[in-house]
């Protein structure tokens, strides 16, 4: 882990034909930025634009074409200026109108083309929490895997490419298993299972390492700077559950690949009958427990689950800061309405301690009254953002 994380702050946000914004050019002056306005005004749209500055599909996981304004030409642009220790840098991304063709995303740094979103990671890191994540602990395992992969991706920009490659290889294996294989087909199956084994162990190992680092960071916090907020945002106990996860935890990588390749080979008939590969990181789960109550997160009240989730996202932000050397941009959508004044005050204090820029949204300005004088308060109306009167 690195020392002395460097502050990054968005100082300008410009949008063109993005969601509800035909054109926006917003000067950002606050370390904490509060967006208030009616439901549907476009608060989440602004956060989504910022979330596209990091690898992945943003906080809504939307198709690129869906981000383009309905009344626009079919493309969109997101541009930010970021204050860094070495000066300002401009990052831009978007798509051009396609006339029916698949959208191809573009990236620019200081108006020069960049090969991929990975180049942005040298300048900014982003973490977020949205209302759509409220059912994380009681919902299906697939939601927790996506949340976990988002955490891994926030510190390892290559993780998304590995996950996508694994999904493609698994689909290829499933198609092969649908057919009665001749000798040539079995050779192809051997080959694709070798590729799957390498990718699967790499994906599982990245998840395991991230969870291990997060566990260590959470444990460290219980004895020091984070202990004052434990009552409001209790710490989580985490564990990966799955056959492939136990394999990665107990075996060296090459040995784990060999074992998993044999599992794939021996389970061909069963997987063919199921129509999918049953064993692998695609069936893993992230177990979360309330660290104080020693209770599974799924059994907690809605309020307790929300507080535990906030604590976990704050821990993720601290991990990103420690691992990358960059205090991340933190996006919290409709967060304050769920908490009483004491918990809101504790949240604002914890966010301030992170050292990164924070963006908050909410319909009720009074929920952010304690931030008056120490944040930039903005009002969102359809297609526009202005200073809050």
C-alpha positions as CSV (number, residue, x, y, z in Angstrom):
1,X,0.0,0.0,0.0
2,X,1.1,3.5,-0.8
3,X,1.6,6.5,1.5
4,X,0.4,10.1,1.3
5,X,-2.6,9.7,-1.1
6,X,-3.0,12.6,-3.5
7,X,-6.1,14.6,-3.6
8,X,-8.1,14.8,-6.8
9,X,-11.1,17.1,-7.3
10,X,-13.4,17.8,-10.2
11,X,-13.3,21.6,-10.9
12,X,-15.5,21.6,-14.0
13,X,-18.2,19.2,-15.4
14,X,-19.3,19.6,-19.0
15,X,-22.0,17.5,-20.6
16,X,-23.4,17.4,-24.1
17,X,-26.6,15.4,-25.0
18,X,-26.1,13.3,-21.9
19,X,-29.4,11.9,-20.4
20,X,-31.5,15.0,-19.5
21,X,-28.7,17.5,-20.2
22,X,-28.6,19.1,-23.7
23,X,-25.7,21.2,-22.6
24,X,-24.1,21.7,-19.1
25,X,-21.0,23.6,-18.2
26,X,-20.7,23.6,-14.4
27,X,-17.9,25.2,-12.3
28,X,-17.2,23.0,-9.3
29,X,-15.7,24.7,-6.3
30,X,-16.4,22.5,-3.3
31,X,-14.7,19.6,-1.7
32,X,-18.2,18.4,-0.9
33,X,-20.8,19.0,-3.6
34,X,-24.5,18.7,-2.8
35,X,-27.1,18.3,-5.6
36,X,-30.7,18.9,-4.5
37,X,-33.9,19.0,-6.6
38,X,-37.1,17.3,-7.3
39,X,-37.2,13.6,-8.2
40,X,-36.5,13.2,-11.9
41,X,-34.8,16.5,-12.2
42,X,-31.4,14.9,-13.2
43,X,-29.4,14.6,-10.0
44,X,-28.5,10.9,-10.6
45,X,-27.7,11.7,-14.2
46,X,-24.9,14.0,-13.1
47,X,-23.5,11.3,-10.8
48,X,-23.7,8.8,-13.6
49,X,-21.7,11.0,-15.9
50,X,-18.9,11.1,-13.3
51,X,-19.1,7.4,-12.8
52,X,-18.2,6.9,-16.5
53,X,-14.7,8.2,-15.7
54,X,-13.8,4.8,-14.3
55,X,-13.6,1.3,-15.9
56,X,-17.0,-0.4,-16.3
57,X,-20.4,0.7,-17.3
58,X,-21.1,3.3,-14.7
59,X,-23.4,3.4,-11.7
60,X,-26.5,2.4,-13.7
61,X,-24.7,-0.3,-15.8
62,X,-26.5,1.1,-18.8
63,X,-25.8,0.5,-22.5
64,X,-23.9,3.4,-24.0
65,X,-26.7,4.3,-26.4
66,X,-29.1,4.7,-23.5
67,X,-27.0,7.5,-22.0
68,X,-27.6,9.7,-25.1
69,X,-30.3,12.3,-24.7
70,X,-33.6,11.2,-26.3
71,X,-34.0,14.4,-28.3
72,X,-30.3,14.5,-29.4
73,X,-28.5,13.1,-32.4
74,X,-27.6,9.8,-30.7
75,X,-24.2,10.6,-29.2
76,X,-23.1,12.2,-26.0
77,X,-20.0,13.7,-24.4
78,X,-18.8,13.9,-20.8
79,X,-15.9,16.1,-19.9
80,X,-14.3,17.1,-16.6
81,X,-11.3,19.1,-15.5
82,X,-9.6,17.6,-12.5
83,X,-7.2,19.3,-10.1
84,X,-4.2,17.1,-9.4
85,X,-1.0,17.7,-7.4
86,X,0.8,18.3,-10.7
87,X,-1.8,20.6,-12.2
88,X,-5.1,20.3,-14.0
89,X,-6.0,17.6,-16.4
90,X,-8.9,17.3,-18.7
91,X,-10.7,13.9,-19.2
92,X,-13.4,13.3,-21.8
93,X,-15.4,10.3,-22.9
94,X,-18.5,9.7,-25.0
95,X,-19.9,8.3,-28.2
96,X,-20.6,9.8,-31.6
97,X,-23.9,9.4,-33.5
98,X,-23.8,6.0,-35.1
99,X,-26.7,5.8,-37.7
100,X,-27.6,2.3,-36.6
101,X,-24.1,1.0,-36.0
102,X,-22.9,-0.2,-32.6
103,X,-21.6,2.7,-30.5
104,X,-17.9,2.9,-30.0
105,X,-16.8,4.7,-26.9
106,X,-14.0,7.4,-27.2
107,X,-11.6,8.6,-24.6
108,X,-9.5,11.7,-24.4
109,X,-6.9,13.1,-22.0
110,X,-6.1,16.8,-22.4
111,X,-8.0,16.5,-25.7
112,X,-5.6,13.9,-27.1
113,X,-7.0,10.3,-27.8
114,X,-6.4,7.7,-25.2
115,X,-6.4,4.0,-25.9
116,X,-8.9,3.0,-23.2
117,X,-10.5,4.0,-19.9
118,X,-7.6,2.4,-18.1
119,X,-5.5,5.5,-18.8
120,X,-8.0,7.6,-16.7
121,X,-7.0,5.6,-13.6
122,X,-3.8,7.5,-13.4
123,X,-5.8,10.6,-12.7
124,X,-9.0,9.7,-10.9
125,X,-10.7,6.8,-9.0
126,X,-14.4,6.7,-8.3
127,X,-16.6,4.8,-5.9
128,X,-20.4,5.1,-5.4
129,X,-23.5,4.0,-3.6
130,X,-27.0,4.2,-5.1
131,X,-30.5,3.2,-3.9
132,X,-30.4,0.3,-6.4
133,X,-27.8,-1.3,-4.1
134,X,-30.1,-1.3,-1.0
135,X,-31.1,-5.0,-1.5
136,X,-27.6,-6.2,-1.9
137,X,-27.5,-8.4,1.2
138,X,-30.9,-10.0,0.8
139,X,-30.8,-10.3,-3.0
140,X,-29.3,-12.9,-5.3
141,X,-25.7,-13.9,-5.2
142,X,-25.1,-12.4,-8.7
143,X,-25.7,-8.9,-7.3
144,X,-23.0,-9.4,-4.6
145,X,-20.6,-10.7,-7.2
146,X,-21.1,-7.6,-9.3
147,X,-20.6,-5.4,-6.2
148,X,-17.4,-7.4,-5.4
149,X,-16.2,-7.1,-9.0
150,X,-16.8,-3.3,-8.8
151,X,-14.6,-3.2,-5.7
152,X,-11.9,-5.1,-7.4
153,X,-12.1,-3.0,-10.5
154,X,-11.7,0.2,-8.4
155,X,-8.2,-0.9,-7.6
156,X,-7.4,-3.2,-10.5
157,X,-8.3,-1.7,-13.9
158,X,-7.6,-5.0,-15.7
159,X,-10.2,-7.0,-13.7
160,X,-13.1,-6.1,-15.9
161,X,-11.4,-7.4,-19.0
162,X,-10.6,-10.7,-17.2
163,X,-14.2,-11.1,-16.1
164,X,-15.5,-10.3,-19.6
165,X,-13.1,-12.8,-21.2
166,X,-14.2,-15.5,-18.7
167,X,-17.8,-14.9,-19.5
168,X,-17.1,-15.2,-23.3
169,X,-15.1,-18.4,-22.7
170,X,-17.9,-20.0,-20.6
171,X,-20.5,-19.2,-23.2
172,X,-18.2,-20.9,-25.8
173,X,-17.9,-24.0,-23.6
174,X,-21.6,-24.1,-23.1
175,X,-22.2,-24.1,-26.9
176,X,-19.7,-26.9,-27.4
177,X,-21.4,-29.0,-24.7
178,X,-24.7,-28.7,-26.6
179,X,-23.3,-30.8,-29.4
180,X,-22.3,-34.4,-29.7
181,X,-18.5,-34.0,-29.9
182,X,-16.3,-35.8,-32.3
183,X,-12.5,-36.0,-31.8
184,X,-11.9,-32.4,-33.2
185,X,-14.7,-31.1,-30.9
186,X,-13.1,-32.6,-27.8
187,X,-9.8,-31.0,-28.7
188,X,-11.6,-27.6,-29.0
189,X,-13.2,-28.3,-25.6
190,X,-9.9,-29.2,-24.0
191,X,-8.5,-25.9,-25.3
192,X,-11.3,-23.7,-24.1
193,X,-11.3,-25.4,-20.7
194,X,-7.6,-24.6,-20.4
195,X,-8.4,-21.0,-21.2
196,X,-11.3,-21.0,-18.7
197,X,-9.2,-22.4,-15.9
198,X,-6.5,-19.7,-16.4
199,X,-9.1,-16.9,-16.4
200,X,-11.2,-18.3,-13.6
201,X,-8.3,-18.6,-11.2
202,X,-7.1,-15.1,-12.1
203,X,-10.6,-13.7,-11.5
204,X,-11.0,-15.6,-8.2
205,X,-7.5,-14.7,-7.0
206,X,-8.2,-11.0,-7.7
207,X,-11.4,-11.2,-5.7
208,X,-9.7,-13.1,-2.9
209,X,-6.8,-10.6,-2.7
210,X,-9.2,-7.6,-2.6
211,X,-11.4,-9.1,0.1
212,X,-8.3,-10.0,2.1
213,X,-7.0,-6.4,1.9
214,X,-10.4,-5.0,2.8
215,X,-10.7,-7.3,5.8
216,X,-7.2,-6.2,7.0
217,X,-8.1,-2.5,6.5
218,X,-11.5,-2.9,8.4
219,X,-9.7,-4.7,11.3
220,X,-7.1,-1.9,11.4
221,X,-9.9,0.7,11.6
222,X,-11.5,-1.0,14.6
223,X,-8.6,0.0,16.8
224,X,-8.1,3.6,15.7
225,X,-9.5,6.3,13.6
226,X,-12.7,4.6,12.6
227,X,-13.8,3.4,16.0
228,X,-15.8,6.5,16.9
229,X,-18.2,5.8,14.1
230,X,-18.8,2.1,14.6
231,X,-22.1,2.6,16.4
232,X,-23.5,4.4,13.3
233,X,-21.8,2.5,10.6
234,X,-20.8,-1.0,11.9
235,X,-18.0,-2.9,10.4
236,X,-18.6,-5.9,8.1
237,X,-17.1,-9.3,8.3
238,X,-16.5,-10.7,4.8
239,X,-15.9,-14.1,3.4
240,X,-15.9,-15.5,-0.1
241,X,-18.0,-18.7,-0.5
242,X,-17.7,-21.1,-3.4
243,X,-15.7,-24.2,-4.5
244,X,-13.4,-22.1,-6.7
245,X,-12.7,-19.6,-3.8
246,X,-11.7,-22.4,-1.5
247,X,-9.4,-23.7,-4.2
248,X,-7.7,-20.3,-4.6
249,X,-7.4,-19.9,-0.9
250,X,-5.6,-23.2,-0.3
251,X,-3.6,-23.9,-3.5
252,X,-0.9,-22.1,-5.6
253,X,-2.3,-20.6,-8.8
254,X,-0.8,-23.2,-11.2
255,X,-2.0,-26.1,-9.1
256,X,-5.4,-24.5,-8.7
257,X,-5.7,-24.2,-12.5
258,X,-4.9,-27.9,-12.9
259,X,-7.5,-28.9,-10.3
260,X,-10.2,-26.7,-11.8
261,X,-9.4,-28.0,-15.3
262,X,-10.0,-31.5,-14.1
263,X,-13.3,-30.4,-12.5
264,X,-14.4,-28.9,-15.8
265,X,-13.5,-32.1,-17.6
266,X,-15.2,-34.4,-15.1
267,X,-18.4,-32.3,-15.0
268,X,-19.0,-32.1,-18.8
269,X,-22.0,-34.3,-18.7
270,X,-23.6,-32.6,-15.7
271,X,-22.9,-29.1,-17.2
272,X,-24.3,-30.2,-20.5
273,X,-27.5,-31.3,-18.8
274,X,-27.7,-28.0,-16.8
275,X,-26.9,-25.9,-19.9
276,X,-24.3,-24.0,-18.0
277,X,-21.0,-24.4,-16.1
278,X,-21.9,-25.1,-12.5
279,X,-18.6,-24.7,-10.8
280,X,-16.5,-21.6,-11.1
281,X,-16.2,-17.9,-10.0
282,X,-19.5,-17.3,-11.8
283,X,-21.3,-19.1,-8.9
284,X,-19.3,-17.6,-6.0
285,X,-21.0,-15.5,-3.3
286,X,-19.8,-12.8,-0.9
287,X,-20.9,-13.5,2.6
288,X,-21.4,-10.4,4.8
289,X,-22.0,-10.4,8.5
290,X,-22.6,-7.5,11.0
291,X,-19.3,-7.4,12.8
292,X,-20.7,-6.3,16.2
293,X,-23.9,-8.4,16.3
294,X,-22.3,-11.4,14.6
295,X,-25.5,-11.8,12.5
296,X,-25.8,-12.4,8.7
297,X,-26.4,-9.2,6.9
298,X,-29.5,-10.7,5.2
299,X,-31.2,-11.1,8.7
300,X,-30.7,-7.4,9.7
301,X,-33.4,-4.7,9.5
302,X,-33.5,-2.5,6.4
303,X,-31.9,0.4,8.4
304,X,-29.1,-1.8,9.7
305,X,-28.4,-3.2,6.2
306,X,-28.2,0.3,4.9
307,X,-25.7,1.4,7.6
308,X,-23.6,-1.7,7.1
309,X,-23.6,-1.1,3.3
310,X,-22.5,2.5,3.8
311,X,-19.7,1.3,6.2
312,X,-18.6,-1.2,3.5
313,X,-18.5,1.5,0.8
314,X,-16.5,3.8,3.1
315,X,-14.1,1.0,3.7
316,X,-13.8,0.5,-0.1
317,X,-13.0,4.2,-0.5
318,X,-10.2,3.9,2.1
319,X,-8.9,0.8,0.3
320,X,-8.8,2.6,-3.0
321,X,-7.0,5.5,-1.3
322,X,-4.4,3.2,0.2
323,X,-3.8,1.0,-2.8
324,X,-3.8,3.6,-5.6
325,X,-2.4,6.6,-3.9
326,X,-5.5,8.6,-5.0
327,X,-8.2,9.7,-2.7
328,X,-11.3,8.7,-4.7
329,X,-14.2,10.6,-5.9
330,X,-17.2,9.4,-3.8
331,X,-20.7,9.5,-5.3
332,X,-23.6,8.9,-2.9
333,X,-27.1,9.0,-4.5
334,X,-30.1,9.8,-2.3
335,X,-28.2,8.9,0.8
336,X,-29.2,11.4,3.5
337,X,-32.9,10.7,3.5
338,X,-32.4,7.2,5.0
339,X,-30.7,8.5,8.1
340,X,-31.6,10.4,11.3
341,X,-29.6,13.6,12.0
342,X,-27.1,11.8,14.3
343,X,-26.3,9.3,11.6
344,X,-26.1,11.9,8.9
345,X,-23.6,13.9,11.0
346,X,-21.5,10.8,11.5
347,X,-21.6,10.1,7.7
348,X,-20.5,13.6,6.8
349,X,-17.7,13.4,9.3
350,X,-16.5,10.1,7.9
351,X,-16.7,11.4,4.4
352,X,-14.6,14.4,5.3
353,X,-11.9,12.1,6.8
354,X,-11.5,10.3,3.4
355,X,-9.8,13.3,1.9
356,X,-11.4,13.0,-1.5
357,X,-14.1,15.0,-3.2
358,X,-17.7,13.9,-2.3
359,X,-20.9,14.3,-4.3
360,X,-24.2,13.9,-2.6
361,X,-27.8,14.0,-3.9
362,X,-31.1,14.4,-2.2
363,X,-34.6,15.8,-2.8
364,X,-34.7,17.7,0.6
365,X,-32.1,20.5,1.1
366,X,-32.7,20.4,4.9
367,X,-31.0,17.0,5.1
368,X,-27.8,18.8,4.2
369,X,-28.2,21.7,6.5
370,X,-25.2,20.8,8.6
371,X,-23.0,21.0,5.5
372,X,-24.0,24.7,4.9
373,X,-20.9,26.8,4.7
374,X,-18.6,23.8,4.1
375,X,-19.9,22.5,0.8
376,X,-21.1,23.7,-2.6
377,X,-24.9,23.6,-2.6
378,X,-26.5,23.3,-6.0
379,X,-30.1,23.1,-7.3
380,X,-30.9,20.7,-10.1
381,X,-33.8,21.4,-12.5
382,X,-34.5,19.5,-15.7
383,X,-31.5,20.1,-17.9
384,X,-29.7,22.6,-15.6
385,X,-27.7,22.9,-12.4
386,X,-27.4,26.2,-10.6
387,X,-26.4,27.6,-7.2
388,X,-28.9,26.9,-4.5
389,X,-30.6,30.1,-3.2
